[in-house]
Structure formats: C-alpha cells, structure tokens
Amino acid sequence: MTNVIVTTTINPPTEAVRRFDAMDDWHLVVIGDRKTPVDYRLERGTVVTPDDQEKIDPALSDLIGWNCIQRRNFGFLVAAEMGADVVAVVDDDNIPLEGWGTDLLVGREVEATVYAAGLPAFDPIGATNHPDLWHRGYPLQLLARRDYSRSVRSPVTADVQADFWDGDPDIDAICRMQFAPECRFDPACFPMAADTLGPFNSQNTFLAARWLPDYFLFPHIGRMDDIWASYYLQGKGAKVVYGKASVYQERNPHDLVVDMKKEYIGYEHNLAVVEAVAEDPDALLDYLPAESVAAFERYRTHFT
C-alpha cells in the first residue's frame, strides 16, 4: 500500500513537517508556493516547486493562482501519479500525535456512533465534550437547532477519515472570537458519523485515493475551499467517519477579522449549498465563480 501525505507551506520546515517527513509508512509531498523559501528541503519526502507545478499543468496553475492553499490540488495530482492508495491532507501547523496514521479507518467497516441529525447538515464538534463550539463551514442558521439525542451504534465503511485536532480546533472566526478555545477532545466521542452531510477540512484528513477525481479545493472562495469540497464529495456518495484527535494544532498567526471576511461567502451560502448538494452535487457549481469552475474542470482532465 502506498500512503501519501500532502501539504502546502510558505514557511521553513516546521516541527509538524519534520515529523511527517520522518514517518516510514508515509511519503510526504510538500507543494511549494512563491512565498516558500527557495532552499526548502526534506530528508525523505518530495518538494514540488512552483516550476514543477507549471510543468505539470500551466493552465491549471493560472486558474488556481499563487500564494494560496489551493496549490495543494497539485499534491493530489502528484499523489495519484505515485499510485497512492490513501492520501492524507495536513497543515504544517498540525503536529502529529503518537500513533498518527497507524490505524487507518479508511476502507474499513467501522463501528461508529451514527447520529440522526434531523437537519440538512451535521456539526461533529457539537457532538463532543465541547458542545458550545461548531465546525468551520457549518451553517450558522442551524446552530440553535442542533440535536444529538438520536444515535445508534452502526457499521460504516469510511471513504474519508476526518480526524480531530487538540489545541486550537477548526472553528470559524466568529466562534474563535467568542470562545478562543484550547481543546482536548474526549476520545470516547469517536468514531462518529451522521445520516447527512457534515463539514470536514483539509488539515488532518485521510481519504481513499479513488475519490481524488472528485476532491478539489476550490480557489477564489476564501476559507470555504475545503468545506465546499467536503460537501461536494459527500454529495457524490463518499462516507465520512470523524476520528479522535490525532494532531495538536499550534495555529499559525491569523487575523480573525480577515478570516471572517474570507468566510463570509459561507455564512451567506452554506445552508443553501448543503441543501442543493444533497440533491445534486454539481449544483455546487452554481455557487462558484467561473474561474473556480474552470479550475475544477481542468483538474478533472488529469483523471480521464
């Protein structure tokens, strides 16, 4: 089995990157950007420079643009070329905990707590020991109606394993401004799944590589790039299991007002997106700018 880790960075190798690079059972692929140090080096992994990406697909490169996390899509193309079976998508500020990636749920039938959300979307964070928080990209209109009273233990075959993160969790800017949390998620809450779509991110997530043609971090929509990717993938039929925290996030510096502005497209459209995608995943394209749609179409040509 070939397991590939994909990340992007504009920093010198972080502690997280060094730890991922040292893992025997995984191969790390770092996608560089124009702000990435030109002397960036790994001990074992592969660095894909901006020039390398231009050689892979200059048209896709232009459509995505530079100095953005969506360059990570080139990592998916590289992982597919490597023949990956499982792809882990990580951030360079998420330090892997002991045992990260050693007991994968992807491709396995997992006994999980499966929630009946009773709503168009499921918020996994609300089902934990931090019920006041919510996941980035969860429709804010649904927050007051979240209900975790109905669940069953049931087997789920995981196409996606969305692991959690101790430390600074993946919540939206409004939630972070209000609570500024430092979290330790109770492992007893996991694994969990739901009977409807739920957000997952691209900072500590494992997916079966056969889903790569439908997994794309959409450019030009701010901080909804990976969230709308998650909704689209589930609309296409991928089953998500949320796993216990397997990283500690020492979050890189962020301006929360800037983050909030980049999330506004989601505050405005997330509820409509999940409702539309549940009926027809390609309805998402109606909410994307033309350049983002064109980038997705170009990306998918690599899998045909």
LUMDO-883638 format. One record per residue (C-alpha): residue number from 1; residue in one letter; chain; x, y, z. Coordinates in Angstrom, 3 decimals. Layout:
// residues N
{node NUM; 'A'; 'A'; {X; Y; Z}}
...
This chain:
// residues 304
{node 1; 'M'; 'A'; {0.000; 0.000; 0.000}}
{node 2; 'T'; 'A'; {1.228; 3.494; -0.900}}
{node 3; 'N'; 'A'; {0.248; 6.214; 1.556}}
{node 4; 'V'; 'A'; {0.956; 9.844; 0.649}}
{node 5; 'I'; 'A'; {0.779; 12.980; 2.825}}
{node 6; 'V'; 'A'; {0.058; 16.249; 1.004}}
{node 7; 'T'; 'A'; {0.584; 19.734; 2.376}}
{node 8; 'T'; 'A'; {1.425; 23.269; 1.333}}
{node 9; 'T'; 'A'; {3.610; 25.751; 3.145}}
{node 10; 'I'; 'A'; {5.163; 29.188; 2.939}}
{node 11; 'N'; 'A'; {7.337; 28.518; 5.990}}
{node 12; 'P'; 'A'; {10.662; 26.761; 6.506}}
{node 13; 'P'; 'A'; {10.121; 23.132; 7.603}}
{node 14; 'T'; 'A'; {8.042; 23.203; 10.787}}
{node 15; 'E'; 'A'; {8.064; 20.670; 13.604}}
{node 16; 'A'; 'A'; {4.932; 19.116; 12.092}}
{node 17; 'V'; 'A'; {6.527; 18.801; 8.652}}
{node 18; 'R'; 'A'; {9.675; 17.238; 10.102}}
{node 19; 'R'; 'A'; {7.618; 14.647; 11.956}}
{node 20; 'F'; 'A'; {5.517; 13.802; 8.896}}
{node 21; 'D'; 'A'; {8.676; 13.539; 6.805}}
{node 22; 'A'; 'A'; {10.153; 11.015; 9.242}}
{node 23; 'M'; 'A'; {7.250; 8.540; 9.032}}
{node 24; 'D'; 'A'; {8.347; 5.240; 7.499}}
{node 25; 'D'; 'A'; {4.922; 4.198; 6.224}}
{node 26; 'W'; 'A'; {4.113; 7.501; 4.533}}
{node 27; 'H'; 'A'; {5.633; 9.651; 1.814}}
{node 28; 'L'; 'A'; {5.364; 13.411; 2.317}}
{node 29; 'V'; 'A'; {4.696; 15.706; -0.651}}
{node 30; 'V'; 'A'; {5.120; 19.431; 0.022}}
{node 31; 'I'; 'A'; {3.689; 21.793; -2.575}}
{node 32; 'G'; 'A'; {5.691; 24.986; -2.704}}
{node 33; 'D'; 'A'; {4.391; 28.456; -3.427}}
{node 34; 'R'; 'A'; {6.079; 31.659; -4.488}}
{node 35; 'K'; 'A'; {6.466; 32.620; -0.810}}
{node 36; 'T'; 'A'; {8.021; 29.252; 0.129}}
{node 37; 'P'; 'A'; {11.762; 29.504; 0.902}}
{node 38; 'V'; 'A'; {13.695; 28.650; -2.277}}
{node 39; 'D'; 'A'; {16.069; 26.424; -0.293}}
{node 40; 'Y'; 'A'; {13.227; 24.327; 1.180}}
{node 41; 'R'; 'A'; {14.440; 20.742; 1.696}}
{node 42; 'L'; 'A'; {13.105; 17.473; 3.149}}
{node 43; 'E'; 'A'; {15.005; 14.453; 4.410}}
{node 44; 'R'; 'A'; {12.823; 11.830; 2.735}}
{node 45; 'G'; 'A'; {9.857; 13.483; 1.075}}
{node 46; 'T'; 'A'; {9.236; 15.281; -2.209}}
{node 47; 'V'; 'A'; {9.189; 19.040; -2.672}}
{node 48; 'V'; 'A'; {7.170; 20.182; -5.695}}
{node 49; 'T'; 'A'; {8.406; 23.645; -6.602}}
{node 50; 'P'; 'A'; {6.416; 26.316; -8.442}}
{node 51; 'D'; 'A'; {8.390; 25.487; -11.595}}
{node 52; 'D'; 'A'; {7.490; 21.803; -11.171}}
{node 53; 'Q'; 'A'; {3.809; 22.706; -10.898}}
{node 54; 'E'; 'A'; {3.978; 24.836; -14.026}}
{node 55; 'K'; 'A'; {5.357; 21.795; -15.863}}
{node 56; 'I'; 'A'; {2.510; 19.600; -14.618}}
{node 57; 'D'; 'A'; {-0.231; 21.911; -15.875}}
{node 58; 'P'; 'A'; {0.374; 25.616; -16.560}}
{node 59; 'A'; 'A'; {-3.295; 26.242; -17.351}}
{node 60; 'L'; 'A'; {-4.421; 24.805; -14.009}}
{node 61; 'S'; 'A'; {-1.704; 26.796; -12.282}}
{node 62; 'D'; 'A'; {-3.006; 30.028; -13.795}}
{node 63; 'L'; 'A'; {-6.609; 29.209; -12.902}}
{node 64; 'I'; 'A'; {-5.765; 28.489; -9.254}}
{node 65; 'G'; 'A'; {-3.400; 31.419; -8.828}}
{node 66; 'W'; 'A'; {-0.462; 31.827; -6.464}}
{node 67; 'N'; 'A'; {0.045; 32.380; -2.742}}
{node 68; 'C'; 'A'; {-2.964; 30.298; -1.771}}
{node 69; 'I'; 'A'; {-3.548; 26.980; -0.050}}
{node 70; 'Q'; 'A'; {-5.403; 25.672; -3.105}}
{node 71; 'R'; 'A'; {-1.993; 24.944; -4.683}}
{node 72; 'R'; 'A'; {-2.482; 21.758; -2.650}}
{node 73; 'N'; 'A'; {-4.512; 20.398; -5.563}}
{node 74; 'F'; 'A'; {-1.207; 19.781; -7.348}}
{node 75; 'G'; 'A'; {-0.313; 17.491; -4.469}}
{node 76; 'F'; 'A'; {-3.348; 15.361; -5.260}}
{node 77; 'L'; 'A'; {-2.175; 15.039; -8.852}}
{node 78; 'V'; 'A'; {1.298; 14.027; -7.673}}
{node 79; 'A'; 'A'; {-0.164; 11.509; -5.205}}
{node 80; 'A'; 'A'; {-2.293; 9.977; -7.960}}
{node 81; 'E'; 'A'; {0.780; 9.717; -10.195}}
{node 82; 'M'; 'A'; {2.590; 7.941; -7.347}}
{node 83; 'G'; 'A'; {-0.202; 5.365; -7.220}}
{node 84; 'A'; 'A'; {-1.386; 6.355; -3.771}}
{node 85; 'D'; 'A'; {-3.983; 4.213; -2.058}}
{node 86; 'V'; 'A'; {-4.657; 6.652; 0.781}}
{node 87; 'V'; 'A'; {-3.955; 10.388; 0.774}}
{node 88; 'A'; 'A'; {-3.644; 12.379; 3.981}}
{node 89; 'V'; 'A'; {-4.121; 16.139; 3.689}}
{node 90; 'V'; 'A'; {-2.458; 18.095; 6.501}}
{node 91; 'D'; 'A'; {-1.479; 21.603; 7.556}}
{node 92; 'D'; 'A'; {2.078; 22.488; 8.515}}
{node 93; 'D'; 'A'; {0.991; 23.678; 11.981}}
{node 94; 'N'; 'A'; {-0.722; 20.407; 12.965}}
{node 95; 'I'; 'A'; {1.812; 18.359; 14.939}}
{node 96; 'P'; 'A'; {1.059; 14.620; 14.673}}
{node 97; 'L'; 'A'; {0.463; 12.819; 17.941}}
{node 98; 'E'; 'A'; {1.768; 9.363; 18.767}}
{node 99; 'G'; 'A'; {0.127; 6.792; 16.513}}
{node 100; 'W'; 'A'; {-0.946; 9.244; 13.784}}
{node 101; 'G'; 'A'; {-1.869; 7.359; 10.620}}
{node 102; 'T'; 'A'; {-1.106; 3.905; 12.021}}
{node 103; 'D'; 'A'; {-4.637; 2.586; 12.494}}
{node 104; 'L'; 'A'; {-6.500; 3.903; 9.476}}
{node 105; 'L'; 'A'; {-10.265; 3.717; 9.266}}
{node 106; 'V'; 'A'; {-10.301; 4.426; 5.503}}
{node 107; 'G'; 'A'; {-11.591; 1.473; 3.527}}
{node 108; 'R'; 'A'; {-12.653; -0.380; 6.652}}
{node 109; 'E'; 'A'; {-16.043; -1.113; 8.111}}
{node 110; 'V'; 'A'; {-16.017; 0.854; 11.355}}
{node 111; 'E'; 'A'; {-18.408; 0.585; 14.293}}
{node 112; 'A'; 'A'; {-19.355; 4.225; 14.842}}
{node 113; 'T'; 'A'; {-21.894; 6.345; 16.656}}
{node 114; 'V'; 'A'; {-24.172; 7.418; 13.806}}
{node 115; 'Y'; 'A'; {-26.282; 10.492; 14.548}}
{node 116; 'A'; 'A'; {-29.698; 11.265; 13.102}}
{node 117; 'A'; 'A'; {-29.209; 14.996; 12.682}}
{node 118; 'G'; 'A'; {-32.763; 15.894; 11.698}}
{node 119; 'L'; 'A'; {-31.279; 18.872; 9.840}}
{node 120; 'P'; 'A'; {-29.715; 19.491; 6.406}}
{node 121; 'A'; 'A'; {-26.224; 19.356; 7.969}}
{node 122; 'F'; 'A'; {-24.440; 17.688; 10.887}}
{node 123; 'D'; 'A'; {-21.958; 19.503; 13.121}}
{node 124; 'P'; 'A'; {-19.429; 16.989; 14.511}}
{node 125; 'I'; 'A'; {-17.898; 19.328; 17.083}}
{node 126; 'G'; 'A'; {-21.231; 19.794; 18.837}}
{node 127; 'A'; 'A'; {-21.331; 16.043; 19.488}}
{node 128; 'T'; 'A'; {-18.146; 16.170; 21.565}}
{node 129; 'N'; 'A'; {-17.243; 17.369; 25.049}}
{node 130; 'H'; 'A'; {-17.096; 20.918; 23.586}}
{node 131; 'P'; 'A'; {-20.772; 21.375; 22.632}}
{node 132; 'D'; 'A'; {-20.652; 25.188; 22.587}}
{node 133; 'L'; 'A'; {-18.277; 25.187; 19.608}}
{node 134; 'W'; 'A'; {-19.024; 24.439; 15.975}}
{node 135; 'H'; 'A'; {-17.031; 23.335; 12.940}}
{node 136; 'R'; 'A'; {-15.914; 25.895; 10.379}}
{node 137; 'G'; 'A'; {-18.376; 25.802; 7.499}}
{node 138; 'Y'; 'A'; {-21.364; 24.580; 9.464}}
{node 139; 'P'; 'A'; {-24.445; 26.656; 8.522}}
{node 140; 'L'; 'A'; {-24.911; 29.221; 11.277}}
{node 141; 'Q'; 'A'; {-28.693; 29.215; 10.777}}
{node 142; 'L'; 'A'; {-28.780; 25.673; 12.168}}
{node 143; 'L'; 'A'; {-26.721; 26.199; 15.327}}
{node 144; 'A'; 'A'; {-29.612; 26.643; 17.741}}
{node 145; 'R'; 'A'; {-31.359; 23.549; 16.372}}
{node 146; 'R'; 'A'; {-28.520; 21.054; 16.722}}
{node 147; 'D'; 'A'; {-29.781; 17.897; 18.410}}
{node 148; 'Y'; 'A'; {-27.605; 14.927; 19.359}}
{node 149; 'S'; 'A'; {-30.274; 12.957; 21.205}}
{node 150; 'R'; 'A'; {-30.773; 10.350; 18.472}}
{node 151; 'S'; 'A'; {-27.953; 7.999; 17.580}}
{node 152; 'V'; 'A'; {-27.198; 4.331; 17.072}}
{node 153; 'R'; 'A'; {-24.053; 2.245; 17.006}}
{node 154; 'S'; 'A'; {-23.745; 1.044; 13.439}}
{node 155; 'P'; 'A'; {-21.070; -0.118; 10.975}}
{node 156; 'V'; 'A'; {-19.899; 2.468; 8.436}}
{node 157; 'T'; 'A'; {-17.384; 1.906; 5.646}}
{node 158; 'A'; 'A'; {-15.207; 5.007; 5.651}}
{node 159; 'D'; 'A'; {-14.180; 6.671; 2.396}}
{node 160; 'V'; 'A'; {-12.959; 9.662; 4.392}}
{node 161; 'Q'; 'A'; {-11.488; 9.707; 7.891}}
{node 162; 'A'; 'A'; {-11.696; 13.250; 9.235}}
{node 163; 'D'; 'A'; {-9.565; 13.258; 12.364}}
{node 164; 'F'; 'A'; {-9.913; 15.965; 15.001}}
{node 165; 'W'; 'A'; {-7.268; 18.279; 16.445}}
{node 166; 'D'; 'A'; {-6.380; 19.070; 20.033}}
{node 167; 'G'; 'A'; {-5.218; 22.575; 20.833}}
{node 168; 'D'; 'A'; {-6.765; 25.226; 18.589}}
{node 169; 'P'; 'A'; {-9.647; 23.465; 16.781}}
{node 170; 'D'; 'A'; {-11.051; 24.124; 13.307}}
{node 171; 'I'; 'A'; {-13.832; 26.537; 14.147}}
{node 172; 'D'; 'A'; {-14.872; 29.644; 12.240}}
{node 173; 'A'; 'A'; {-13.704; 33.165; 13.059}}
{node 174; 'I'; 'A'; {-16.918; 34.102; 14.871}}
{node 175; 'C'; 'A'; {-16.629; 31.067; 17.139}}
{node 176; 'R'; 'A'; {-12.936; 31.719; 17.750}}
{node 177; 'M'; 'A'; {-13.546; 35.379; 18.607}}
{node 178; 'Q'; 'A'; {-16.184; 34.367; 21.137}}
{node 179; 'F'; 'A'; {-14.500; 31.396; 22.809}}
{node 180; 'A'; 'A'; {-10.763; 31.379; 21.904}}
{node 181; 'P'; 'A'; {-10.707; 27.714; 22.955}}
{node 182; 'E'; 'A'; {-7.865; 25.389; 23.881}}
{node 183; 'C'; 'A'; {-9.375; 21.942; 23.406}}
{node 184; 'R'; 'A'; {-8.783; 18.378; 24.446}}
{node 185; 'F'; 'A'; {-11.391; 16.260; 22.679}}
{node 186; 'D'; 'A'; {-12.561; 13.181; 24.568}}
{node 187; 'P'; 'A'; {-11.567; 10.087; 22.543}}
{node 188; 'A'; 'A'; {-14.729; 8.367; 23.804}}
{node 189; 'C'; 'A'; {-16.765; 10.592; 21.439}}
{node 190; 'F'; 'A'; {-15.230; 8.880; 18.420}}
{node 191; 'P'; 'A'; {-15.565; 7.456; 15.859}}
{node 192; 'M'; 'A'; {-18.767; 9.182; 14.785}}
{node 193; 'A'; 'A'; {-20.760; 9.653; 11.588}}
{node 194; 'A'; 'A'; {-24.139; 11.049; 10.579}}
{node 195; 'D'; 'A'; {-27.090; 10.442; 8.293}}
{node 196; 'T'; 'A'; {-26.498; 13.712; 6.439}}
{node 197; 'L'; 'A'; {-23.688; 15.921; 5.161}}
{node 198; 'G'; 'A'; {-21.188; 17.373; 7.606}}
{node 199; 'P'; 'A'; {-18.160; 19.621; 7.115}}
{node 200; 'F'; 'A'; {-14.627; 18.281; 7.169}}
{node 201; 'N'; 'A'; {-11.425; 20.144; 6.436}}
{node 202; 'S'; 'A'; {-8.086; 19.609; 4.714}}
{node 203; 'Q'; 'A'; {-5.831; 19.902; 7.740}}
{node 204; 'N'; 'A'; {-5.898; 16.370; 9.194}}
{node 205; 'T'; 'A'; {-7.975; 14.278; 6.840}}
{node 206; 'F'; 'A'; {-7.424; 10.894; 5.183}}
{node 207; 'L'; 'A'; {-9.240; 9.802; 2.046}}
{node 208; 'A'; 'A'; {-9.253; 6.831; -0.272}}
{node 209; 'A'; 'A'; {-7.353; 7.894; -3.388}}
{node 210; 'R'; 'A'; {-10.107; 6.651; -5.676}}
{node 211; 'W'; 'A'; {-12.037; 9.766; -4.596}}
{node 212; 'L'; 'A'; {-9.358; 12.173; -5.796}}
{node 213; 'P'; 'A'; {-11.120; 12.962; -9.112}}
{node 214; 'D'; 'A'; {-13.993; 14.447; -7.098}}
{node 215; 'Y'; 'A'; {-11.913; 16.055; -4.356}}
{node 216; 'F'; 'A'; {-10.762; 19.552; -5.221}}
{node 217; 'L'; 'A'; {-10.032; 22.560; -3.036}}
{node 218; 'F'; 'A'; {-11.946; 25.269; -4.858}}
{node 219; 'P'; 'A'; {-9.998; 28.508; -5.392}}
{node 220; 'H'; 'A'; {-11.425; 32.017; -5.196}}
{node 221; 'I'; 'A'; {-13.986; 31.273; -2.443}}
{node 222; 'G'; 'A'; {-11.879; 32.152; 0.578}}
{node 223; 'R'; 'A'; {-11.959; 29.816; 3.570}}
{node 224; 'M'; 'A'; {-14.740; 27.664; 2.164}}
{node 225; 'D'; 'A'; {-12.339; 25.957; -0.274}}
{node 226; 'D'; 'A'; {-12.071; 22.680; 1.616}}
{node 227; 'I'; 'A'; {-15.512; 22.904; 3.245}}
{node 228; 'W'; 'A'; {-17.393; 23.047; -0.037}}
{node 229; 'A'; 'A'; {-15.047; 20.339; -1.318}}
{node 230; 'S'; 'A'; {-16.212; 18.179; 1.590}}
{node 231; 'Y'; 'A'; {-19.884; 18.811; 0.855}}
{node 232; 'Y'; 'A'; {-19.361; 18.072; -2.834}}
{node 233; 'L'; 'A'; {-17.560; 14.788; -2.110}}
{node 234; 'Q'; 'A'; {-20.343; 13.641; 0.205}}
{node 235; 'G'; 'A'; {-22.906; 14.636; -2.395}}
{node 236; 'K'; 'A'; {-21.094; 12.280; -4.748}}
{node 237; 'G'; 'A'; {-21.570; 9.489; -2.219}}
{node 238; 'A'; 'A'; {-18.426; 9.450; -0.055}}
{node 239; 'K'; 'A'; {-18.982; 8.276; 3.521}}
{node 240; 'V'; 'A'; {-17.263; 10.244; 6.272}}
{node 241; 'V'; 'A'; {-16.198; 8.986; 9.679}}
{node 242; 'Y'; 'A'; {-14.868; 11.508; 12.188}}
{node 243; 'G'; 'A'; {-11.940; 10.180; 14.196}}
{node 244; 'K'; 'A'; {-10.357; 11.117; 17.508}}
{node 245; 'A'; 'A'; {-7.799; 13.914; 17.688}}
{node 246; 'S'; 'A'; {-4.512; 12.785; 16.169}}
{node 247; 'V'; 'A'; {-2.705; 16.134; 15.935}}
{node 248; 'Y'; 'A'; {-2.054; 19.117; 18.158}}
{node 249; 'Q'; 'A'; {-2.593; 22.375; 16.310}}
{node 250; 'E'; 'A'; {-0.250; 25.236; 17.136}}
{node 251; 'R'; 'A'; {-2.127; 27.547; 14.811}}
{node 252; 'N'; 'A'; {-0.098; 29.852; 12.619}}
{node 253; 'P'; 'A'; {-0.827; 33.579; 13.217}}
{node 254; 'H'; 'A'; {-4.181; 34.697; 11.797}}
{node 255; 'D'; 'A'; {-6.050; 37.980; 11.681}}
{node 256; 'L'; 'A'; {-9.538; 36.894; 12.739}}
{node 257; 'V'; 'A'; {-11.230; 39.808; 11.000}}
{node 258; 'V'; 'A'; {-9.520; 38.799; 7.758}}
{node 259; 'D'; 'A'; {-10.580; 35.183; 8.368}}
{node 260; 'M'; 'A'; {-14.166; 36.312; 8.961}}
{node 261; 'K'; 'A'; {-14.213; 38.214; 5.675}}
{node 262; 'K'; 'A'; {-12.885; 35.129; 3.871}}
{node 263; 'E'; 'A'; {-15.624; 33.037; 5.482}}
{node 264; 'Y'; 'A'; {-18.467; 35.374; 4.601}}
{node 265; 'I'; 'A'; {-19.337; 33.516; 1.392}}
{node 266; 'G'; 'A'; {-20.024; 30.527; 3.621}}
{node 267; 'Y'; 'A'; {-22.057; 32.443; 6.193}}
{node 268; 'E'; 'A'; {-24.208; 33.574; 3.297}}
{node 269; 'H'; 'A'; {-24.485; 30.346; 1.292}}
{node 270; 'N'; 'A'; {-23.569; 27.256; 3.382}}
{node 271; 'L'; 'A'; {-27.143; 26.284; 4.154}}
{node 272; 'A'; 'A'; {-28.234; 26.636; 0.535}}
{node 273; 'V'; 'A'; {-25.158; 24.704; -0.600}}
{node 274; 'V'; 'A'; {-25.764; 21.688; 1.632}}
{node 275; 'E'; 'A'; {-29.431; 21.582; 0.667}}
{node 276; 'A'; 'A'; {-28.602; 21.792; -3.044}}
{node 277; 'V'; 'A'; {-25.655; 19.372; -2.989}}
{node 278; 'A'; 'A'; {-27.703; 16.738; -1.169}}
{node 279; 'E'; 'A'; {-29.978; 16.651; -4.220}}
{node 280; 'D'; 'A'; {-27.351; 17.160; -6.932}}
{node 281; 'P'; 'A'; {-23.657; 17.579; -6.110}}
{node 282; 'D'; 'A'; {-23.000; 19.519; -9.308}}
{node 283; 'A'; 'A'; {-25.426; 22.179; -8.080}}
{node 284; 'L'; 'A'; {-22.416; 23.444; -6.128}}
{node 285; 'L'; 'A'; {-21.016; 24.836; -9.374}}
{node 286; 'D'; 'A'; {-23.808; 27.424; -9.376}}
{node 287; 'Y'; 'A'; {-22.283; 28.969; -6.239}}
{node 288; 'L'; 'A'; {-18.727; 29.152; -7.598}}
{node 289; 'P'; 'A'; {-17.070; 31.898; -9.642}}
{node 290; 'A'; 'A'; {-16.382; 30.963; -13.252}}
{node 291; 'E'; 'A'; {-12.607; 30.721; -12.725}}
{node 292; 'S'; 'A'; {-13.110; 28.221; -9.900}}
{node 293; 'V'; 'A'; {-15.382; 26.062; -12.060}}
{node 294; 'A'; 'A'; {-12.842; 26.191; -14.894}}
{node 295; 'A'; 'A'; {-10.055; 25.150; -12.495}}
{node 296; 'F'; 'A'; {-12.091; 22.166; -11.305}}
{node 297; 'E'; 'A'; {-12.853; 21.096; -14.854}}
{node 298; 'R'; 'A'; {-9.177; 21.378; -15.778}}
{node 299; 'Y'; 'A'; {-8.129; 19.384; -12.691}}
{node 300; 'R'; 'A'; {-10.503; 16.561; -13.570}}
{node 301; 'T'; 'A'; {-8.964; 16.128; -17.024}}
{node 302; 'H'; 'A'; {-5.981; 14.526; -15.269}}
{node 303; 'F'; 'A'; {-8.169; 11.590; -14.239}}
{node 304; 'T'; 'A'; {-9.818; 10.865; -17.609}}
